[in-house]
């Protein structure tokens, strides 16, 4: 009796394994799921001051780890001239641009917190004072 039970269990396991191996639907579904995860991307939340990047059309916000998020795809785009910090949410699909980590599906709102003058502007003001 015990031999018959072990033999039946082994046969059932082999049958299930064979059916799963012959079916492409299961494999394709897993591949499709993996691709879907990549396409969905990682959700990102950040706060900070929007800065334009010189010699490009990029707008960036500095992330927690010190890197920059490229939020140029935001529509409408925040206005860096306002000098007000923003809170943003977007998706990181793993693509880097010349300006930083690109975010898509960017949603943002102003926080009402004043940003410091950009460093480039501050250094330009110092040169103007020296020249004057």
C-alpha positions as CSV (number, residue, x, y, z in Angstrom):
1,X,0.0,0.0,0.0
2,X,2.8,2.4,0.9
3,X,4.7,1.6,-2.3
4,X,1.6,2.3,-4.4
5,X,1.0,5.7,-2.6
6,X,4.7,6.8,-3.2
7,X,4.5,5.6,-6.8
8,X,1.3,7.5,-7.4
9,X,2.6,10.7,-5.8
10,X,5.8,10.5,-8.0
11,X,3.7,9.9,-11.1
12,X,1.4,12.8,-10.3
13,X,4.5,15.1,-9.7
14,X,6.0,14.1,-13.0
15,X,2.7,14.6,-14.8
16,X,2.3,18.1,-13.3
17,X,5.9,19.0,-14.1
18,X,5.5,17.7,-17.7
19,X,2.3,19.6,-18.3
20,X,3.8,22.8,-16.8
21,X,6.9,22.3,-19.0
22,X,4.9,21.8,-22.2
23,X,2.7,24.9,-21.7
24,X,4.1,28.1,-23.0
25,X,1.3,30.1,-21.4
26,X,2.7,29.8,-17.9
27,X,6.2,30.9,-19.1
28,X,4.9,33.8,-21.2
29,X,2.7,34.9,-18.3
30,X,5.7,35.1,-16.0
31,X,7.8,37.0,-18.6
32,X,4.9,39.4,-19.2
33,X,4.6,39.9,-15.5
34,X,8.3,40.6,-15.2
35,X,8.1,43.1,-18.1
36,X,5.1,44.8,-16.5
37,X,7.0,45.3,-13.3
38,X,9.8,47.0,-15.2
39,X,7.3,49.2,-17.1
40,X,5.5,50.2,-14.0
41,X,8.7,51.5,-12.4
42,X,9.4,52.6,-8.9
43,X,7.3,55.2,-7.2
44,X,9.3,58.2,-6.1
45,X,8.4,61.0,-3.6
46,X,10.6,64.0,-3.1
47,X,10.6,67.6,-1.9
48,X,13.0,70.3,-2.8
49,X,13.8,73.3,-5.0
50,X,13.4,73.2,-8.7
51,X,16.6,74.2,-10.6
52,X,17.2,74.6,-14.3
53,X,20.4,72.9,-15.6
54,X,22.7,75.3,-17.6
55,X,23.0,74.6,-21.3
56,X,20.1,72.1,-21.3
57,X,16.3,72.4,-21.1
58,X,16.2,70.2,-17.9
59,X,14.5,70.9,-14.7
60,X,15.8,69.0,-11.7
61,X,15.1,68.5,-8.0
62,X,17.7,67.1,-5.6
63,X,16.8,63.7,-4.1
64,X,17.5,62.4,-0.6
65,X,20.7,60.6,-1.5
66,X,22.2,63.7,-3.1
67,X,21.4,62.7,-6.7
68,X,19.1,64.7,-9.0
69,X,15.7,63.8,-10.4
70,X,15.1,65.1,-14.0
71,X,11.5,66.3,-13.9
72,X,11.5,67.9,-17.3
73,X,8.6,65.7,-18.4
74,X,6.2,67.4,-15.8
75,X,3.3,69.1,-17.5
76,X,2.7,71.8,-16.5
77,X,6.3,72.3,-15.3
78,X,7.0,74.1,-12.0
79,X,8.5,77.6,-12.4
80,X,12.0,77.8,-10.9
81,X,11.9,81.6,-11.1
82,X,9.3,81.6,-8.3
83,X,11.9,80.3,-5.9
84,X,9.5,78.1,-4.1
85,X,10.0,74.5,-3.1
86,X,7.8,71.7,-4.4
87,X,6.6,68.3,-3.3
88,X,6.5,65.8,-6.1
89,X,5.6,62.2,-7.0
90,X,6.7,60.4,-10.1
91,X,7.8,57.1,-11.5
92,X,11.4,56.0,-11.9
93,X,11.7,53.7,-14.9
94,X,15.5,53.3,-14.4
95,X,16.6,55.8,-17.1
96,X,19.3,58.3,-16.6
97,X,19.5,61.5,-18.7
98,X,22.3,64.1,-18.9
99,X,20.6,65.9,-16.0
100,X,19.8,63.0,-13.6
101,X,17.4,60.2,-13.0
102,X,14.4,60.7,-15.2
103,X,11.0,60.7,-13.6
104,X,7.8,60.2,-15.6
105,X,4.1,60.8,-14.6
106,X,5.3,63.7,-12.4
107,X,2.7,65.3,-10.2
108,X,3.8,68.2,-8.1
109,X,2.6,71.1,-5.9
110,X,4.2,74.2,-4.4
111,X,5.0,74.0,-0.7
112,X,5.2,77.7,0.1
113,X,8.8,77.4,1.3
114,X,11.3,79.8,-0.1
115,X,14.4,78.4,-1.8
116,X,17.8,79.8,-1.6
117,X,19.2,81.5,-4.6
118,X,20.9,79.1,-7.0
119,X,24.7,78.9,-6.5
120,X,25.4,80.0,-10.1
121,X,23.4,83.2,-9.5
122,X,25.2,83.8,-6.2
123,X,28.6,83.5,-7.8
124,X,27.5,85.8,-10.7
125,X,26.4,88.4,-8.1
126,X,29.8,88.2,-6.4
127,X,31.6,88.8,-9.8
128,X,29.3,91.7,-10.5
129,X,30.2,93.3,-7.1
130,X,33.9,92.8,-7.7
131,X,33.6,94.4,-11.2
132,X,31.6,97.3,-9.8
